[in-house]
Amino acid sequence: MYLIKEEKRTLLQFLALYLSSSFVLFAVIAYLFYQNESNAFYERTRSMMQLNASLLSSKIIHAHMNNKPFDLDKVVNTYKGKIGFYDENNKAIISSISDSIDFNVSLYTDKEKMILVDNSTFGHLGVKSIAIEKDGIASYIDGLQEEILLYLFLIYLFLAIVGYFLAKLFIKPIQLKRIQLDNFIKDSTHELNTPITALMLSINAPKLESPKNLERIRLSATRVSEIYKDLTYLMLDNPKEIIVEELCLNEILKEELSYLSLLAEKKKIKIALEEKNKIYFKIDKESFRRLVHNLVNNAIKYNKINGSIKISIEANKITIKDTGIGIPKSDQKAIYERFYRASEQVGGFGLGLNIVHKVCELYDIDISFESKVEVGTTF
């Protein structure tokens, strides 16, 4: 439960960091885009108003210098927008602009409109100033703000969805490790409970010193010892001093088989050893013991009743072949991973083949296997 809460907290922290940083980034981008677009709009509007004012000013000057008439009324009535012509006293000659105008400023804006004052007519035809008013400023700016906010929301929503799935993807390995760790705790409790219970029952048995009872005690104690050795070898990274020396692997294999054969007898499994030559190899003795012990022990655990195990030694190669349940193809890539178990049919920690793989990597030993479901496995 604690690990699940930690996963949720990690997921929420990742999402919070991702979304908050994304929001700040895109909020800044949206603000800069708004500033740029609004400034561009104001500049386009000013340029267009100035262009219209300059064209009208040139027409007025041209008409005055050539003594031609120029109909100001027609301009005001046909102009798309509001426009006005003013004399030297800033009084309207004719104008469609109803608001008062500040003739001391060439361009000014408020929330609703923009007004441009052009004095380039120089009094021709009695016109000192041309004023042009552009409405709809507020509606455009409001529309621009709403559009940017909408796109910001959609982008943020998209990022939130992507972030959620990315967080789930990133947290998945942690969840798998948590599940493996949970299974390891359950399995280790079960695995230790069996020999410990057998020891307690044997100690309290009426005939404590009977051969059968003593053998049960020995097997149970040996099982606890093997569990301890596997855990310390892997989890504590084998803290004992490693002594690498040239060893006869045949002899160590036989020593392990003397113990493992007792376990095989319980399942009526026959173990056959075929030696064609002796193998000498520089390795730590405990490391090789753990390697062959886990391989042969797996061949016993995952074998069938009345099954068989054939072990052969030939030309620097040890082959361990069983008639067990086999390993499905879907599980074969992951069998060397720590805590991984391809089958729940028998007990175990999911550490054995991880130890095997670790020893093989450490001493540059090649290992391979073939397996077929309900036929058997060969390492």
Sequence and secondary structure as in RCSB ss.txt:
>XXXX:A:sequence
MYLIKEEKRTLLQFLALYLSSSFVLFAVIAYLFYQNESNAFYERTRSMMQLNASLLSSKIIHAHMNNKPFDLDKV
VNTYKGKIGFYDENNKAIISSISDSIDFNVSLYTDKEKMILVDNSTFGHLGVKSIAIEKDGIASYIDGLQEEILL
YLFLIYLFLAIVGYFLAKLFIKPIQLKRIQLDNFIKDSTHELNTPITALMLSINAPKLESPKNLERIRLSATRVS
EIYKDLTYLMLDNPKEIIVEELCLNEILKEELSYLSLLAEKKKIKIALEEKNKIYFKIDKESFRRLVHNLVNNAI
KYNKINGSIKISIEANKITIKDTGIGIPKSDQKAIYERFYRASEQVGGFGLGLNIVHKVCELYDIDISFESKVEV
GTTF
>XXXX:A:secstr
 HHHHHHHHHHHHHHHHHHHHHHHHHHHHHHHHHHHHHHHHHHHHHHHHHHHHHHHHHHHHHHHHTT    HHHH
HHHSSSEEEEE TTS EEEES  S   TT SEEE SSEEEEEE TTTTGGG  EEEEEEE HHHHHHHHHHHHHH
HHHHHHHHHHHHHHHHHHHHHHHHHHHHHHHHHHHHHHHHHHHHHHHHHHHHHTSSSTTSHHHHHHHHHHHHHHH
HHHHHHHHHHT   S   EEEEEHHHHHHHHHHHHHHHHHHTT EEEEEESS  EEEEEHHHHHHHHHHHHHHHH
HTS TT EEEEEEETTEEEEEE S    HHHHTTTTSTT  S SSS   S HHHHHHHHHHHTT     EEETTT
EEE 
